[in-house]
């Protein structure tokens, strides 16, 4: 006998009123001015140099173009990018 698969986590998170970014690990991008970006819930760094950074998340890729871009720190869950941001692209 085959069991039906029900996605309990989204329903449970909704009934407990847990924010979607916590329950489904949605990416969170927090800009502070034009010089600081904190990225939470990313998967991997795809490309990195002083003018271009491309990041993959669970649901999309995004890239940042600018000058003097640096990844100040990163952990398995978050990173901080600093520099002078000129353009941000979201690739669905």
C-alpha positions in Angstrom: 0.0 0.0 0.0 1.4 3.4 -1.0 1.3 6.4 1.3 0.4 9.8 0.0 3.0 12.4 0.5 1.7 15.5 2.2 3.8 18.6 2.7 3.3 19.1 6.4 6.1 21.7 6.9 4.4 24.6 4.9 1.0 24.0 6.5 2.6 23.7 10.0 4.6 26.9 9.5 1.5 28.8 8.3 -0.5 27.7 11.3 2.2 28.6 13.7 2.7 32.0 11.8 6.4 31.4 11.2 7.8 33.8 8.6 8.3 32.3 5.2 12.0 33.2 5.2 12.6 31.0 8.2 10.3 28.1 7.4 11.4 27.6 3.8 14.9 29.1 3.9 14.0 31.9 1.4 17.0 34.1 0.7 17.2 37.5 2.5 19.2 40.3 1.0 19.8 43.4 3.2 21.3 46.4 1.7 22.8 49.2 3.8 23.3 52.1 1.5 25.3 51.5 -1.7 28.2 49.9 0.1 27.1 46.9 2.1 25.0 43.8 1.4 24.2 41.0 3.8 23.0 37.8 2.1 21.3 35.0 4.2 20.3 31.5 3.0 22.5 31.3 -0.1 23.8 28.1 -1.7 27.1 29.0 -3.3 29.3 31.6 -4.8 29.3 31.1 -8.6 31.7 33.9 -9.6 33.8 36.4 -7.6 36.1 39.2 -8.6 36.5 42.9 -7.7 33.9 44.0 -10.3 31.4 41.2 -10.3 29.9 38.7 -7.8 27.3 36.1 -8.7 25.5 34.1 -6.0 23.1 31.1 -6.2 20.2 30.8 -3.8 17.6 28.1 -3.5 15.1 29.9 -5.8 17.2 32.1 -8.1 20.7 33.6 -8.9 21.6 37.2 -8.5 24.7 39.2 -9.3 26.2 42.5 -8.2 28.3 44.7 -10.4 30.4 47.5 -9.0 33.9 48.6 -7.9 36.2 47.2 -5.2 33.7 44.4 -4.4 34.9 42.1 -1.6 33.3 39.3 0.4 34.1 40.6 3.9 33.1 37.3 5.5 31.0 34.2 4.8 29.7 31.2 6.7 27.5 28.3 5.5 24.4 30.5 6.1 25.3 34.1 5.4 27.8 36.5 3.9 28.6 40.1 3.8 29.6 41.9 0.6 31.2 45.4 0.7 32.2 47.8 -2.1 30.6 50.3 -4.3 27.5 48.7 -5.9 26.4 50.0 -9.3 24.0 47.3 -10.5 22.1 44.3 -9.1 20.5 41.7 -11.3 18.1 38.9 -10.4 18.2 35.8 -12.7 15.1 33.7 -12.4 
